[in-house]
């Protein structure tokens, strides 16, 4: 019996050793073939579960490199930050036994952006802001992408004659950066200019005013760092992106040159919609200069998108840019975005 027990023990030890070798081989293979790296590629940063999975992979990679203690913490947090998971939005806890991440803004981590589809464009949300004693609480979803959700004032505000005295040169770096945040394409494709053919570019000055004068529509008191900012009206790029995503006809195509924007290779297009992008009863400025005339700015309204002189008396529709990860429900009543797919 003792002999049989001894043989069984030897077999057991050999089996364990073989299993360890196989397990190590699999881990090395995964690491060397880049499976871990490829698994990191498709992560929705508004989905807490996916971010946790990403963090676990990053932690395992660092752990296999024999990093421990502060070195492990630094490596994991650095690699996560490179993927957009930062301590601004996430609680990240790294130890020698594992890693955990939770969304700072929501117990559930469900971001507004992950709930929105094109069918929700035009839906009302509870965003509210008070400017100069007037409260504006009627806002609609205008467009969204993986990074941002754009809200627009449901009605045109005022009759605004744009002041050509506001120059692009007077914009701060933050204001110029804000303009780029509201664009949805290549940020370097078009840059506001001060001169056109040696003359003062009045349309760029008008756009500069739209950027400067409406930034206080960003409600950072209630919504904090979830708000990127606000400008006086949507850019033409945003209108085209939202219009086409919603599936309206005709399809809008957008072109640019050194001086501004055109749609469908003309300066004018007639359209019919439910009023979200092109209202039927009023005009509003777009934060986009015209590529056709140095003193014209793009307008939307009365079933068309067209042009007008910078001094035309038309209203504006402020647009607020939120991070796509803003919680749909925070549990405190601050972010009561009750959308469902």
C-alpha positions as CSV (number, residue, x, y, z in Angstrom):
1,X,0.0,0.0,0.0
2,X,2.8,2.4,0.8
3,X,4.3,1.7,-2.6
4,X,1.1,2.5,-4.3
5,X,0.6,5.7,-2.3
6,X,4.1,6.8,-3.3
7,X,3.5,6.2,-6.9
8,X,0.2,8.2,-6.7
9,X,2.0,11.1,-5.1
10,X,4.7,11.2,-7.8
11,X,2.0,11.2,-10.5
12,X,0.2,14.0,-8.7
13,X,3.3,16.1,-8.5
14,X,4.2,15.5,-12.1
15,X,0.6,16.4,-13.1
16,X,0.8,19.7,-11.2
17,X,4.1,20.6,-12.8
18,X,2.8,19.9,-16.3
19,X,-0.3,22.1,-15.6
20,X,1.9,25.0,-14.4
21,X,4.1,24.7,-17.5
22,X,1.0,24.7,-19.7
23,X,-0.6,27.7,-17.9
24,X,2.7,29.7,-18.2
25,X,2.9,28.8,-21.9
26,X,-0.6,30.1,-22.5
27,X,0.1,33.4,-20.7
28,X,3.3,33.9,-22.6
29,X,1.6,33.2,-25.9
30,X,-1.2,35.6,-25.1
31,X,1.3,38.3,-24.3
32,X,3.6,37.7,-27.2
33,X,0.8,37.5,-29.8
34,X,-0.7,40.8,-28.7
35,X,-4.1,39.3,-27.7
36,X,-4.1,41.5,-24.6
37,X,-3.4,44.6,-26.7
38,X,-6.0,43.7,-29.2
39,X,-8.6,43.1,-26.4
40,X,-7.9,46.7,-25.2
41,X,-8.9,48.2,-28.5
42,X,-12.8,48.1,-28.4
43,X,-13.7,49.7,-25.1
44,X,-16.7,51.9,-24.5
45,X,-15.6,54.4,-21.9
46,X,-19.2,55.1,-20.9
47,X,-19.5,51.4,-19.9
48,X,-18.2,50.7,-16.4
49,X,-18.0,46.9,-17.0
50,X,-15.9,47.3,-20.1
51,X,-13.6,49.8,-18.4
52,X,-13.2,47.3,-15.5
53,X,-12.3,44.6,-18.0
54,X,-9.7,46.9,-19.6
55,X,-8.2,47.7,-16.3
56,X,-7.9,44.0,-15.4
57,X,-6.0,43.3,-18.6
58,X,-3.7,46.3,-18.1
59,X,-3.1,45.1,-14.5
60,X,-2.3,41.6,-15.6
61,X,0.1,42.8,-18.2
62,X,2.0,44.9,-15.7
63,X,1.9,42.1,-13.1
64,X,3.5,39.7,-15.5
65,X,6.3,42.2,-16.0
66,X,7.0,41.7,-12.3
67,X,5.9,45.2,-11.3
68,X,4.7,45.5,-7.7
69,X,3.8,48.3,-5.2
70,X,4.0,51.9,-6.5
71,X,5.6,50.7,-9.8
72,X,2.5,48.6,-10.5
73,X,0.2,51.5,-9.5
74,X,2.1,54.0,-11.8
75,X,2.2,51.6,-14.7
76,X,-1.5,50.7,-14.6
77,X,-2.8,54.3,-14.1
78,X,-0.5,55.5,-16.9
79,X,-1.6,52.9,-19.3
80,X,-5.3,53.5,-18.5
81,X,-4.9,57.3,-18.9
82,X,-3.5,56.6,-22.4
83,X,-6.8,54.9,-23.2
84,X,-8.8,57.8,-21.8
85,X,-9.5,56.3,-18.3
86,X,-8.3,59.1,-16.0
87,X,-8.8,60.0,-12.4
88,X,-10.9,63.0,-13.5
89,X,-13.8,60.6,-14.2
90,X,-12.9,57.3,-12.5
91,X,-11.9,56.0,-9.1
92,X,-8.9,53.7,-9.8
93,X,-7.6,51.4,-7.0
94,X,-4.5,49.4,-7.8
95,X,-3.0,46.8,-5.4
96,X,-0.7,43.8,-5.8
97,X,-3.8,41.6,-5.8
98,X,-5.9,43.4,-8.5
99,X,-7.5,46.6,-9.7
100,X,-10.9,48.1,-9.5
101,X,-12.5,51.2,-11.3
102,X,-15.8,53.0,-10.6
103,X,-17.3,56.0,-12.3
104,X,-17.1,59.0,-10.1
105,X,-20.3,60.5,-11.4
106,X,-22.6,57.5,-11.1
107,X,-23.2,54.4,-9.1
108,X,-24.2,52.6,-12.2
109,X,-21.7,54.2,-14.6
110,X,-24.3,54.3,-17.4
111,X,-23.4,57.2,-19.6
112,X,-25.9,59.4,-21.5
113,X,-24.1,58.8,-24.7
114,X,-24.4,55.1,-24.5
115,X,-28.2,55.4,-24.3
116,X,-28.7,57.7,-27.3
117,X,-29.5,56.7,-30.8
118,X,-30.5,58.9,-33.7
119,X,-34.1,58.3,-32.9
120,X,-33.5,60.3,-29.7
121,X,-32.4,63.4,-31.6
122,X,-35.0,66.1,-30.7
123,X,-35.9,64.5,-27.4
124,X,-36.1,66.9,-24.5
125,X,-33.7,66.7,-21.5
126,X,-33.7,68.4,-18.2
127,X,-30.6,70.6,-18.7
128,X,-31.2,74.0,-17.3
129,X,-29.2,77.2,-17.0
130,X,-29.9,80.8,-15.8
131,X,-28.3,83.6,-17.7
132,X,-28.7,87.3,-16.7
133,X,-31.8,86.4,-14.6
134,X,-33.5,84.3,-17.3
135,X,-33.7,80.5,-16.9
136,X,-33.5,78.4,-20.1
137,X,-34.7,74.9,-19.4
138,X,-36.0,73.8,-22.8
139,X,-33.2,71.8,-24.5
140,X,-33.1,69.0,-27.1
141,X,-30.6,66.4,-28.1
142,X,-29.0,67.6,-31.3
143,X,-26.2,65.1,-32.0
144,X,-23.8,62.7,-30.3
145,X,-20.7,60.7,-30.9
146,X,-18.4,58.6,-28.9
147,X,-17.0,61.6,-27.0
148,X,-19.7,64.2,-26.7
149,X,-23.4,64.8,-26.5
150,X,-24.7,68.1,-27.9
151,X,-27.8,69.8,-26.6
152,X,-29.5,72.8,-28.3
153,X,-31.9,75.4,-27.1
154,X,-35.3,74.3,-28.4
155,X,-36.2,77.9,-29.5
156,X,-34.3,80.7,-31.0
157,X,-33.2,83.3,-28.5
158,X,-33.5,87.0,-29.3
159,X,-32.8,88.8,-32.5
160,X,-29.0,89.2,-32.7
161,X,-27.2,91.6,-34.9
162,X,-23.7,90.3,-35.0
163,X,-21.0,92.9,-34.1
164,X,-18.2,92.9,-36.7
165,X,-16.0,94.6,-34.2
166,X,-15.3,91.3,-32.4
167,X,-12.2,89.8,-34.0
168,X,-10.9,86.3,-34.1
169,X,-7.6,87.6,-32.8
170,X,-9.5,88.6,-29.6
171,X,-10.4,85.0,-28.8
172,X,-8.5,83.3,-26.0
173,X,-6.9,79.9,-26.5
174,X,-9.7,78.4,-24.4
175,X,-12.4,79.9,-26.7
176,X,-10.6,78.7,-29.8
177,X,-10.4,75.2,-28.3
178,X,-14.1,75.4,-27.4
179,X,-14.9,76.0,-31.1
180,X,-12.9,72.9,-32.0
181,X,-14.8,70.8,-29.5
182,X,-18.1,71.6,-31.3
183,X,-16.7,70.4,-34.6
184,X,-17.2,66.7,-35.4
185,X,-14.6,66.2,-38.1
186,X,-11.0,67.0,-38.7
187,X,-10.1,69.7,-36.2
188,X,-7.4,71.1,-38.6
189,X,-9.6,71.1,-41.7
190,X,-10.8,74.7,-41.2
191,X,-9.4,77.5,-39.1
192,X,-11.0,80.9,-38.5
193,X,-9.2,83.6,-40.4
194,X,-9.0,87.4,-39.9
195,X,-8.5,88.4,-43.5
196,X,-9.9,87.4,-46.8
197,X,-8.0,88.6,-50.0
198,X,-6.5,91.4,-47.9
199,X,-9.8,92.6,-46.6
200,X,-11.2,92.3,-43.1
201,X,-13.2,89.1,-42.7
202,X,-16.4,90.2,-41.2
203,X,-17.9,86.7,-41.2
204,X,-15.1,85.4,-39.0
205,X,-15.6,88.3,-36.6
206,X,-19.3,87.4,-36.4
207,X,-18.4,83.8,-35.6
208,X,-15.9,85.0,-33.0
209,X,-18.8,86.8,-31.2
210,X,-20.9,83.7,-31.3
211,X,-18.1,81.8,-29.5
212,X,-17.4,84.5,-26.9
213,X,-20.8,85.8,-25.9
214,X,-22.6,82.5,-25.1
215,X,-20.1,80.5,-23.1
216,X,-22.1,81.2,-19.9
217,X,-24.8,78.8,-21.1
218,X,-22.5,76.0,-19.9
219,X,-24.0,75.0,-16.5
220,X,-20.8,73.9,-14.8
221,X,-22.3,74.6,-11.3
222,X,-24.7,71.7,-11.5
223,X,-23.0,69.5,-14.1
224,X,-19.4,70.2,-13.2
225,X,-16.6,68.7,-15.3
226,X,-19.2,66.8,-17.4
227,X,-19.8,70.1,-19.4
228,X,-17.2,70.9,-22.0
229,X,-18.7,74.3,-22.8
230,X,-21.2,76.2,-24.9
231,X,-21.3,78.4,-28.0
232,X,-24.0,80.7,-29.4
233,X,-25.2,78.4,-32.2
234,X,-24.3,75.1,-33.8
235,X,-21.5,74.9,-36.4
236,X,-22.6,73.9,-39.9
237,X,-20.6,70.7,-39.4
238,X,-22.8,69.8,-36.4
239,X,-26.0,70.6,-38.3
240,X,-24.9,68.4,-41.2
241,X,-23.8,65.6,-38.9
242,X,-27.1,65.6,-37.0
243,X,-29.2,66.0,-40.1
244,X,-27.6,63.1,-41.9
245,X,-27.6,60.8,-38.8
246,X,-31.3,61.5,-38.3
247,X,-31.9,60.4,-41.9
248,X,-33.5,63.5,-43.4
249,X,-33.5,64.2,-47.1
250,X,-31.8,65.5,-49.1
251,X,-28.5,64.2,-47.7
252,X,-26.3,67.2,-46.9
253,X,-22.7,67.2,-48.1
254,X,-20.2,69.7,-46.6
255,X,-17.2,71.3,-48.3
256,X,-14.8,73.9,-47.0
257,X,-12.1,76.2,-48.4
258,X,-9.8,78.7,-46.9
259,X,-12.5,81.0,-45.8
260,X,-15.6,79.0,-44.8
261,X,-18.2,76.4,-45.4
262,X,-20.5,75.3,-48.2
263,X,-23.2,72.6,-48.3
264,X,-24.0,70.5,-51.4
265,X,-21.4,72.5,-53.3
266,X,-23.7,75.6,-53.3
267,X,-24.5,78.3,-50.8
268,X,-28.1,77.4,-50.4
269,X,-30.2,74.2,-50.0
270,X,-34.0,73.8,-49.4
271,X,-35.0,71.2,-46.9
272,X,-38.0,70.0,-44.9
273,X,-37.7,68.8,-41.4
274,X,-39.5,68.6,-38.1
275,X,-37.9,71.8,-36.9
276,X,-35.0,70.4,-35.0
277,X,-32.3,71.5,-37.4
278,X,-34.1,73.8,-39.8
279,X,-37.1,75.6,-38.1
280,X,-40.1,76.5,-40.2
281,X,-41.0,79.8,-38.5
282,X,-37.8,81.6,-37.8
283,X,-34.1,81.9,-38.7
284,X,-31.1,81.4,-36.5
285,X,-27.4,82.0,-37.0
286,X,-24.9,79.2,-37.4
287,X,-21.5,79.5,-35.9
288,X,-20.0,79.1,-39.4
289,X,-18.7,81.7,-41.8
290,X,-19.7,81.5,-45.5
291,X,-17.1,80.3,-48.1
292,X,-18.9,82.4,-50.7
293,X,-18.8,86.0,-49.4
294,X,-16.4,87.5,-46.9
295,X,-19.2,89.4,-45.0
296,X,-21.9,86.7,-44.9
297,X,-22.7,84.1,-42.2
298,X,-24.6,80.9,-42.6
299,X,-28.3,80.8,-41.5
300,X,-30.8,78.1,-40.9
301,X,-34.6,78.5,-41.0
302,X,-37.8,78.7,-43.0
303,X,-37.1,75.3,-44.6
304,X,-33.7,76.3,-45.9
305,X,-30.0,76.8,-45.1
306,X,-28.6,79.9,-46.6
307,X,-26.6,83.1,-46.1
308,X,-27.1,86.6,-44.7
309,X,-25.0,89.7,-44.0
310,X,-23.4,89.7,-40.6
311,X,-25.7,92.5,-39.5
312,X,-29.0,90.7,-40.2
313,X,-31.3,90.7,-37.1
314,X,-31.7,86.9,-36.4
315,X,-31.7,84.9,-33.3
316,X,-29.3,82.3,-32.0
317,X,-29.7,78.7,-30.5
318,X,-27.0,78.1,-28.0
319,X,-25.4,74.6,-28.0
320,X,-24.1,72.9,-24.9
321,X,-21.4,70.2,-25.2
322,X,-21.5,67.4,-22.6
323,X,-19.1,64.5,-22.1
324,X,-20.7,61.4,-23.5
325,X,-19.9,59.7,-20.2
326,X,-22.2,62.0,-18.2
327,X,-24.4,59.7,-16.2
328,X,-28.0,59.2,-17.4
329,X,-29.0,59.0,-13.7
330,X,-26.8,59.9,-10.8
331,X,-29.2,59.1,-8.0
332,X,-29.2,62.6,-6.6
333,X,-31.5,64.3,-9.1
334,X,-28.7,66.4,-10.7
335,X,-28.5,64.3,-13.9
336,X,-32.0,63.1,-14.5
337,X,-31.5,62.1,-18.1
338,X,-34.2,59.5,-18.3
339,X,-33.5,58.1,-21.8
340,X,-33.9,54.6,-22.9
341,X,-32.9,52.8,-26.1
